[in-house]
Amino acid sequence: MKFELLQKRVERAERLVELRAEQSVCEWESLKQTWRAGWTPARIIAAGLAAGFLVGRANPMRALSGTRWMPLVSSISSLFASLKAAMAAGQAGEAADTAVETADQAAAHSQTAPAFDGLEEEPVVDEAFYDEDEVGDPIAPRPAEAATEVSER
């Protein structure tokens, strides 16, 4: 076959597909309109009564009578427990990722932060605080301890 002949066949097939797609859209719209017009209030009530009669006749609660409902309840509760555990695992994974990112950012920040080589650290507690000569009586509580004891009473 020649290439031009194959191109003509493909173009004809494409036009046919487009035509069929337009026809199916028109038919679908027609079906929707007919379906909605067909459901009158009387038909809706009749369908509801028929469905209710069939469900009542089938007696679906018979399947759950006695001890048959216990395995159903236990399987549903285990399903919810596993879903909750999966959600918690996902949240823990996200928290771990966030912690790793934060640690990386802190490490990068500490590397780029200026160094304070010339500054000496100040002591957190004054050495004079522990000198008993300054307080006076070694048996009496220090002023900070006395204030704490009074406030606790």
MDTraj code that builds the backbone (N, CA, C; nanometers):
import mdtraj as md
import numpy as np

residues = "MET LYS PHE GLU LEU LEU GLN LYS ARG VAL GLU ARG ALA GLU ARG LEU VAL GLU LEU ARG ALA GLU GLN SER VAL CYS GLU TRP GLU SER LEU LYS GLN THR TRP ARG ALA GLY TRP THR PRO ALA ARG ILE ILE ALA ALA GLY LEU ALA ALA GLY PHE LEU VAL GLY ARG ALA ASN PRO MET ARG ALA LEU SER GLY THR ARG TRP MET PRO LEU VAL SER SER ILE SER SER LEU PHE ALA SER LEU LYS ALA ALA MET ALA ALA GLY GLN ALA GLY GLU ALA ALA ASP THR ALA VAL GLU THR ALA ASP GLN ALA ALA ALA HIS SER GLN THR ALA PRO ALA PHE ASP GLY LEU GLU GLU GLU PRO VAL VAL ASP GLU ALA PHE TYR ASP GLU ASP GLU VAL GLY ASP PRO ILE ALA PRO ARG PRO ALA GLU ALA ALA THR GLU VAL SER GLU ARG".split()
xyz = np.array([
    [0.0821, -0.1178, 0.0000],
    [0.0000, 0.0000, 0.0000],
    [0.0866, 0.1242, 0.0000],
    [0.0334, 0.2244, -0.0599],
    [0.1058, 0.3501, -0.0655],
    [0.0803, 0.4288, 0.0623],
    [0.1746, 0.5143, 0.0925],
    [0.1673, 0.5943, 0.2139],
    [0.0491, 0.6902, 0.2105],
    [0.0194, 0.7487, 0.0946],
    [-0.0931, 0.8426, 0.0819],
    [-0.2253, 0.7719, 0.1097],
    [-0.2373, 0.6486, 0.0644],
    [-0.3592, 0.5711, 0.0870],
    [-0.3771, 0.5427, 0.2371],
    [-0.2668, 0.5109, 0.3053],
    [-0.2737, 0.4876, 0.4499],
    [-0.3120, 0.6152, 0.5246],
    [-0.2608, 0.7290, 0.4815],
    [-0.2967, 0.8559, 0.5448],
    [-0.4449, 0.8854, 0.5289],
    [-0.5008, 0.8566, 0.4110],
    [-0.6434, 0.8795, 0.3874],
    [-0.7277, 0.7898, 0.4775],
    [-0.6842, 0.6641, 0.4936],
    [-0.7578, 0.5724, 0.5813],
    [-0.7567, 0.6223, 0.7265],
    [-0.6416, 0.6707, 0.7715],
    [-0.6304, 0.7198, 0.9086],
    [-0.7181, 0.8428, 0.9276],
    [-0.7166, 0.9351, 0.8304],
    [-0.8010, 1.0545, 0.8402],
    [-0.9484, 1.0181, 0.8430],
    [-0.9897, 0.9213, 0.7612],
    [-1.1284, 0.8769, 0.7594],
    [-1.1661, 0.8133, 0.8930],
    [-1.0754, 0.7336, 0.9499],
    [-1.1027, 0.6702, 1.0796],
    [-1.1131, 0.7755, 1.1900],
    [-1.0283, 0.8772, 1.1856],
    [-1.0347, 0.9839, 1.2851],
    [-1.1657, 1.0604, 1.2766],
    [-1.2100, 1.0901, 1.1541],
    [-1.3390, 1.1593, 1.1384],
    [-1.4528, 1.0723, 1.1896],
    [-1.4455, 0.9422, 1.1651],
    [-1.5486, 0.8506, 1.2125],
    [-1.5520, 0.8472, 1.3656],
    [-1.4353, 0.8470, 1.4292],
    [-1.4290, 0.8469, 1.5761],
    [-1.4883, 0.9757, 1.6309],
    [-1.4551, 1.0890, 1.5721],
    [-1.5108, 1.2161, 1.6163],
    [-1.6620, 1.2181, 1.6017],
    [-1.7132, 1.1662, 1.4899],
    [-1.8568, 1.1618, 1.4673],
    [-1.9252, 1.0733, 1.5708],
    [-1.8674, 0.9565, 1.5982],
    [-1.9250, 0.8652, 1.6983],
    [-1.9213, 0.9271, 1.8382],
    [-1.8165, 1.0013, 1.8705],
    [-1.8091, 1.0669, 2.0013],
    [-1.9192, 1.1712, 2.0149],
    [-1.9416, 1.2505, 1.9111],
    [-2.0499, 1.3493, 1.9148],
    [-2.1851, 1.2817, 1.9282],
    [-2.2066, 1.1702, 1.8562],
    [-2.3329, 1.0968, 1.8653],
    [-2.3535, 1.0409, 2.0064],
    [-2.2465, 0.9874, 2.0665],
    [-2.2623, 0.9294, 2.2003],
    [-2.2939, 1.0381, 2.3033],
    [-2.2350, 1.1575, 2.2880],
    [-2.2661, 1.2674, 2.3793],
    [-2.4129, 1.3074, 2.3652],
    [-2.4620, 1.3158, 2.2415],
    [-2.6024, 1.3512, 2.2186],
    [-2.6959, 1.2454, 2.2762],
    [-2.6626, 1.1183, 2.2558],
    [-2.7454, 1.0092, 2.3085],
    [-2.7446, 1.0094, 2.4611],
    [-2.6294, 1.0385, 2.5217],
    [-2.6210, 1.0412, 2.6678],
    [-2.7070, 1.1532, 2.7250],
    [-2.7024, 1.2697, 2.6643],
    [-2.7853, 1.3814, 2.7106],
    [-2.9334, 1.3478, 2.6969],
    [-2.9674, 1.2832, 2.5889],
    [-3.1070, 1.2430, 2.5680],
    [-3.1505, 1.1421, 2.6738],
    [-3.0637, 1.0464, 2.7045],
    [-3.0948, 0.9462, 2.8069],
    [-3.1121, 1.0125, 2.9440],
    [-3.0254, 1.1074, 2.9788],
    [-3.0374, 1.1762, 3.1073],
    [-3.1706, 1.2509, 3.1175],
    [-3.2079, 1.3194, 3.0122],
    [-3.3340, 1.3940, 3.0151],
    [-3.4532, 1.2995, 3.0286],
    [-3.4500, 1.1903, 2.9543],
    [-3.5599, 1.0939, 2.9613],
    [-3.5666, 1.0291, 3.0988],
    [-3.4517, 0.9956, 3.1539],
    [-3.4466, 0.9320, 3.2856],
    [-3.5042, 1.0247, 3.3920],
    [-3.4643, 1.1500, 3.3917],
    [-3.5137, 1.2448, 3.4915],
    [-3.6623, 1.2731, 3.4733],
    [-3.7073, 1.2790, 3.3499],
    [-3.8493, 1.3044, 3.3249],
    [-3.9342, 1.1844, 3.3665],
    [-3.8770, 1.0655, 3.3613],
    [-3.9510, 0.9441, 3.3948],
    [-3.9747, 0.9261, 3.5431],
    [-3.8932, 0.9887, 3.6277],
    [-3.9079, 0.9713, 3.7724],
    [-4.0067, 1.0734, 3.8274],
    [-4.1301, 1.0378, 3.8196],
    [-4.2359, 1.1206, 3.8772],
    [-4.2488, 1.0856, 4.0258],
    [-4.3135, 1.1697, 4.1051],
    [-4.3282, 1.1403, 4.2481],
    [-4.3976, 1.0058, 4.2747],
    [-4.4954, 0.9723, 4.1953],
    [-4.5645, 0.8442, 4.2172],
    [-4.4710, 0.7271, 4.1922],
    [-4.3889, 0.7366, 4.0900],
    [-4.2952, 0.6278, 4.0602],
    [-4.1873, 0.6178, 4.1676],
    [-4.1444, 0.7301, 4.2208],
    [-4.0433, 0.7280, 4.3268],
    [-4.0991, 0.6584, 4.4504],
    [-4.2232, 0.6892, 4.4863],
    [-4.2863, 0.6261, 4.6032],
    [-4.3046, 0.4774, 4.5789],
    [-4.3491, 0.4398, 4.4611],
    [-4.3678, 0.2978, 4.4297],
    [-4.2357, 0.2220, 4.4345],
    [-4.1302, 0.2805, 4.3819],
    [-3.9988, 0.2149, 4.3854],
    [-3.9493, 0.2017, 4.5285],
    [-3.9717, 0.3024, 4.6122],
    [-3.9317, 0.2949, 4.7521],
    [-4.0060, 0.1872, 4.8279],
    [-4.1366, 0.1767, 4.8033],
    [-4.2154, 0.0709, 4.8695],
    [-4.1689, -0.0672, 4.8265],
    [-4.1444, -0.0846, 4.6973],
    [-4.0990, -0.2149, 4.6468],
    [-3.9620, -0.2500, 4.7054],
    [-3.8710, -0.1541, 4.7095],
    [-3.7382, -0.1817, 4.7648],
    [-3.7478, -0.2132, 4.9138],
    [-3.8310, -0.1401, 4.9868],
    [-3.8489, -0.1673, 5.1290],
    [-3.9074, -0.3058, 5.1532],
    [-4.0034, -0.3458, 5.0701],
    [-4.0622, -0.4791, 5.0844],
    [-3.9578, -0.5870, 5.0596],
    [-3.8765, -0.5694, 4.9558],
    [-3.7755, -0.6707, 4.9237],
    [-3.6685, -0.6802, 5.0317],
    [-3.6268, -0.5681, 5.0870],
    [-3.5270, -0.5706, 5.1942],
    [-3.5861, -0.6338, 5.3194],
    [-3.7098, -0.6022, 5.3509],
    [-3.7746, -0.6615, 5.4674],
    [-3.7965, -0.8106, 5.4499],
    [-3.8269, -0.8518, 5.3300],
    [-3.8486, -0.9945, 5.3016],
    [-3.7180, -1.0716, 5.3104],
    [-3.6067, -1.0093, 5.2699],
    [-3.4771, -1.0767, 5.2742],
    [-3.4267, -1.0918, 5.4168],
    [-3.4730, -1.0045, 5.5084],
    [-3.4359, -1.0084, 5.6502],
    [-3.2837, -1.0094, 5.6686],
    [-3.2181, -0.8986, 5.6379],
    [-3.0717, -0.8961, 5.6478],
    [-3.0198, -0.9066, 5.7913],
    [-3.1005, -0.8771, 5.8905],
    [-3.0546, -0.8865, 6.0293],
    [-3.0418, -1.0315, 6.0745],
    [-3.1001, -1.1223, 6.0000],
    [-3.0902, -1.2636, 6.0334],
    [-2.9442, -1.3092, 6.0279],
    [-2.8663, -1.2504, 5.9365],
    [-2.7263, -1.2888, 5.9223],
    [-2.6430, -1.2438, 6.0422],
    [-2.6879, -1.1443, 6.1151],
    [-2.6122, -1.0931, 6.2283],
    [-2.6695, -1.1382, 6.3626],
    [-2.7545, -1.2361, 6.3629],
    [-2.8151, -1.2801, 6.4890],
    [-2.7179, -1.3676, 6.5675],
    [-2.7393, -1.3717, 6.6982],
    [-2.6603, -1.4583, 6.7847],
    [-2.5160, -1.4127, 6.7956],
    [-2.4263, -1.5092, 6.7891],
    [-2.2835, -1.4787, 6.8055],
    [-2.2149, -1.4498, 6.6725],
    [-2.2884, -1.4408, 6.5657],
    [-2.2276, -1.4150, 6.4348],
    [-2.1783, -1.2713, 6.4217],
    [-2.2336, -1.1809, 6.4996],
    [-2.1936, -1.0410, 6.4872],
    [-2.0633, -1.0114, 6.5591],
    [-2.0217, -1.0987, 6.6509],
    [-1.8990, -1.0740, 6.7266],
    [-1.7742, -1.0722, 6.6380],
    [-1.7546, -1.1685, 6.5466],
    [-1.6373, -1.1604, 6.4580],
    [-1.6399, -1.0356, 6.3694],
    [-1.7593, -0.9941, 6.3303],
    [-1.7709, -0.8740, 6.2490],
    [-1.7233, -0.7517, 6.3262],
    [-1.7660, -0.7384, 6.4494],
    [-1.7260, -0.6249, 6.5322],
    [-1.5755, -0.6280, 6.5592],
    [-1.5217, -0.7457, 6.5887],
    [-1.3778, -0.7540, 6.6172],
    [-1.2949, -0.7226, 6.4931],
    [-1.3393, -0.7655, 6.3766],
    [-1.2632, -0.7352, 6.2554],
    [-1.2705, -0.5865, 6.2215],
    [-1.3854, -0.5251, 6.2452],
    [-1.3968, -0.3809, 6.2190],
    [-1.3102, -0.3018, 6.3168],
    [-1.3085, -0.3435, 6.4429],
    [-1.2256, -0.2708, 6.5399],
    [-1.0778, -0.2882, 6.5084],
    [-1.0366, -0.4071, 6.4637],
    [-0.8957, -0.4250, 6.4273],
    [-0.8609, -0.3454, 6.3023],
    [-0.9574, -0.3294, 6.2119],
    [-0.9351, -0.2475, 6.0935],
    [-0.9100, -0.1019, 6.1334],
    [-0.9940, -0.0484, 6.2227],
    [-0.9755, 0.0890, 6.2678],
    [-0.8441, 0.1052, 6.3435],
    [-0.8067, 0.0050, 6.4238],
    [-0.6809, 0.0130, 6.4982],
    [-0.5620, 0.0148, 6.4031],
    [-0.5651, -0.0684, 6.2997],
    [-0.4534, -0.0701, 6.2054],
    [-0.4474, 0.0593, 6.1251],
    [-0.5637, 0.1163, 6.0899],
    [-0.5637, 0.2442, 6.0202],
    [-0.5057, 0.3551, 6.1078],
    [-0.5420, 0.3539, 6.2356],
    [-0.4906, 0.4546, 6.3282],
    [-0.3396, 0.4390, 6.3460],
    [-0.2918, 0.3137, 6.3527],
    [-0.1483, 0.2901, 6.3663],
    [-0.0740, 0.3350, 6.2404],
    [-0.1330, 0.3112, 6.1245],
    [-0.0698, 0.3546, 6.0000],
    [-0.0620, 0.5068, 5.9932],
    [-0.1676, 0.5746, 6.0380],
    [-0.1659, 0.7208, 6.0389],
    [-0.0602, 0.7729, 6.1359],
    [-0.0487, 0.7098, 6.2522],
    [0.0512, 0.7517, 6.3501],
    [0.1921, 0.7286, 6.2968],
    [0.2123, 0.6175, 6.2264],
    [0.3435, 0.5907, 6.1679],
    [0.3781, 0.6940, 6.0614],
    [0.2793, 0.7331, 5.9835],
    [0.3030, 0.8363, 5.8822],
    [0.3388, 0.9690, 5.9455],
    [0.2682, 1.0059, 6.0530],
    [0.2983, 1.1310, 6.1212],
    [0.4358, 1.1260, 6.1867],
    [0.4740, 1.0084, 6.2403],
    [0.6065, 0.9948, 6.3018],
    [0.7149, 1.0079, 6.1954],
    [0.6907, 0.9522, 6.0776],
    [0.7871, 0.9656, 5.9688],
    [0.8036, 1.1100, 5.9257],
    [0.6925, 1.1819, 5.9175],
    [0.7000, 1.3244, 5.8819],
    [0.7744, 1.4031, 5.9895],
    [0.7501, 1.3704, 6.1167],
    [0.8185, 1.4389, 6.2257],
    [0.9686, 1.4095, 6.2215],
    [1.0043, 1.2859, 6.1891],
    [1.1459, 1.2513, 6.1791],
    [1.2121, 1.3267, 6.0646],
    [1.1436, 1.3376, 5.9523],
    [1.1974, 1.4142, 5.8392],
    [1.2170, 1.5601, 5.8767],
    [1.1193, 1.6164, 5.9472],
    [1.1292, 1.7558, 5.9908],
    [1.2460, 1.7737, 6.0873],
    [1.2655, 1.6778, 6.1775],
    [1.3754, 1.6865, 6.2734],
    [1.5096, 1.6794, 6.2014],
    [1.5207, 1.5942, 6.1012],
    [1.6456, 1.5837, 6.0252],
    [1.6734, 1.7140, 5.9515],
    [1.5697, 1.7713, 5.8902],
    [1.5880, 1.8981, 5.8197],
    [1.6294, 2.0090, 5.9160],
    [1.5678, 2.0129, 6.0332],
    [1.6020, 2.1142, 6.1329],
    [1.7456, 2.0967, 6.1813],
    [1.7868, 1.9722, 6.2022],
    [1.9243, 1.9460, 6.2451],
    [2.0228, 1.9871, 6.1367],
    [1.9904, 1.9611, 6.0119],
    [2.0769, 2.0029, 5.9015],
    [2.0877, 2.1547, 5.8950],
    [1.9747, 2.2226, 5.9122],
    [1.9766, 2.3686, 5.9098],
    [2.0578, 2.4238, 6.0277],
    [2.0440, 2.3627, 6.1443],
    [2.1199, 2.4079, 6.2611],
    [2.2689, 2.3858, 6.2399],
    [2.3043, 2.2728, 6.1801],
    [2.4458, 2.2459, 6.1535],
    [2.5006, 2.3456, 6.0529],
    [2.4241, 2.3758, 5.9507],
    [2.4680, 2.4736, 5.8513],
    [2.4795, 2.6120, 5.9143],
    [2.3865, 2.6448, 6.0021],
    [2.3895, 2.7757, 6.0676],
    [2.5086, 2.7859, 6.1624],
    [2.5395, 2.6787, 6.2329],
    [2.6520, 2.6830, 6.3265],
    [2.7846, 2.6935, 6.2526],
    [2.7910, 2.6407, 6.1309],
    [2.9136, 2.6522, 6.0526],
    [2.9308, 2.7922, 5.9959],
    [2.8214, 2.8586, 5.9666],
    [2.8297, 2.9920, 5.9086],
    [2.8274, 3.1017, 6.0130],
    [2.7998, 3.0692, 6.1388],
    [2.7932, 3.1702, 6.2443],
    [2.9340, 3.2204, 6.2763],
    [2.9487, 3.3502, 6.3094],
    [3.0825, 3.4028, 6.3415],
    [3.1321, 3.3454, 6.4740],
    [3.2610, 3.3231, 6.4797],
    [3.3212, 3.2667, 6.6005],
    [3.3493, 3.3784, 6.7004],
    [3.3326, 3.3500, 6.8281],
    [3.3579, 3.4461, 6.9350],
    [3.4813, 3.4008, 7.0129],
    [3.5963, 3.4056, 6.9488],
    [3.7183, 3.3569, 7.0130],
    [3.7688, 3.4515, 7.1211],
    [3.7492, 3.5794, 7.1031],
    [3.8042, 3.6767, 7.1963],
    [3.7237, 3.6914, 7.3237],
    [3.6037, 3.6384, 7.3278],
    [3.5187, 3.6555, 7.4456],
    [3.5343, 3.5377, 7.5392],
    [3.5397, 3.5674, 7.6683],
    [3.5450, 3.4615, 7.7676],
    [3.4040, 3.4351, 7.8179],
    [3.3809, 3.3120, 7.8569],
    [3.2495, 3.2783, 7.9105],
    [3.2376, 3.3304, 8.0527],
    [3.1231, 3.3843, 8.0844],
    [3.0966, 3.4275, 8.2205],
    [3.0468, 3.3086, 8.2995],
    [3.0860, 3.2977, 8.4235],
    [3.0349, 3.1855, 8.5025],
    [2.8847, 3.2024, 8.5275],
    [2.8164, 3.0908, 8.5305],
    [2.6728, 3.0934, 8.5501],
    [2.6400, 3.1310, 8.6946],
    [2.7168, 3.0783, 8.7892],
    [2.6936, 3.1053, 8.9308],
    [2.8153, 3.1797, 8.9851],
    [2.7879, 3.2801, 9.0616],
    [2.8962, 3.3575, 9.1215],
    [2.9655, 3.2722, 9.2267],
    [3.0988, 3.2779, 9.2316],
    [3.1727, 3.2012, 9.3320],
    [3.1435, 3.2532, 9.4721],
    [3.1131, 3.3824, 9.4839],
    [3.0845, 3.4409, 9.6150],
    [2.9560, 3.3854, 9.6743],
    [2.8715, 3.3273, 9.5926],
    [2.7464, 3.2697, 9.6395],
    [2.7722, 3.1532, 9.7329],
    [2.8803, 3.0806, 9.7066],
    [2.9089, 2.9622, 9.7868],
    [2.9986, 2.9913, 9.9067],
    [3.0502, 3.1117, 9.9167],
    [3.1347, 3.1460, 10.0305],
    [3.0481, 3.1622, 10.1548],
    [3.0846, 3.0891, 10.2613],
    [3.0060, 3.0957, 10.3831],
    [3.0428, 3.2163, 10.4676],
    [3.1576, 3.2739, 10.4395],
    [3.1984, 3.3914, 10.5161],
    [3.1075, 3.5096, 10.4850],
    [3.0652, 3.5177, 10.3638],
    [2.9836, 3.6307, 10.3212],
    [2.8449, 3.6256, 10.3834],
    [2.7887, 3.5065, 10.4004],
    [2.6543, 3.4916, 10.4536],
    [2.6542, 3.5120, 10.6043],
    [2.7554, 3.4629, 10.6693],
    [2.7605, 3.4793, 10.8144],
    [2.7455, 3.3450, 10.8815],
    [2.6309, 3.3165, 10.9372],
    [2.6055, 3.1953, 11.0126],
    [2.5955, 3.0760, 10.9167],
    [2.6824, 2.9714, 10.9331],
    [2.6755, 2.8564, 10.8417],
    [2.5523, 2.7709, 10.8639],
    [2.4884, 2.7813, 10.9782],
    [2.3701, 2.6998, 11.0053],
    [2.2456, 2.7644, 10.9456],
    [2.2398, 2.8928, 10.9465],
    [2.1235, 2.9635, 10.8918],
    [2.1198, 2.9448, 10.7399],
    [2.0023, 2.9365, 10.6847],
    [1.9944, 2.9181, 10.5392],
    [2.0365, 3.0441, 10.4656],
    [2.0847, 3.0256, 10.3481],
    [2.1226, 3.1389, 10.2642],
    [1.9966, 3.2151, 10.2272],
    [2.0074, 3.3410, 10.1883],
    [1.8881, 3.4213, 10.1598],
    [1.7979, 3.3591, 10.0521],
    [1.8562, 3.3019, 9.9501],
    [1.7750, 3.2424, 9.8440],
    [1.7011, 3.1193, 9.8953],
    [1.7668, 3.0392, 9.9771],
    [1.7032, 2.9204, 10.0338],
    [1.5917, 2.9605, 10.1294],
    [1.6131, 3.0647, 10.2070],
    [1.5117, 3.1092, 10.3017],
    [1.3883, 3.1591, 10.2294],
    [1.4077, 3.2307, 10.1208],
    [1.2937, 3.2806, 10.0451],
    [1.2143, 3.1655, 9.9844],
    [1.2865, 3.0615, 9.9397],
    [1.2201, 2.9462, 9.8803],
    [1.1399, 2.8707, 9.9851],
    [1.1963, 2.8546, 10.1036],
    [1.1262, 2.7821, 10.2083],
    [1.0011, 2.8561, 10.2525],
    [1.0101, 2.9892, 10.2602],
    [0.8944, 3.0669, 10.3017],
    [0.7853, 3.0572, 10.1959],
    [0.8225, 3.0625, 10.0689],
    [0.7218, 3.0598, 9.9642],
    [0.6570, 2.9239, 9.9493],
    [0.7243, 2.8172, 9.9928],
    [0.6682, 2.6825, 9.9846],
    [0.5705, 2.6529, 10.0969],
    [0.5757, 2.7290, 10.2045],
    [0.4898, 2.7007, 10.3189],
    [0.3523, 2.7455, 10.2979],
])
top = md.Topology()
chain = top.add_chain()
for i, resn in enumerate(residues, 1):
    res = top.add_residue(resn, chain, resSeq=i)
    for name in ("N", "CA", "C"):
        top.add_atom(name, md.element.get_by_symbol(name[0]), res)
traj = md.Trajectory(xyz[None], top)
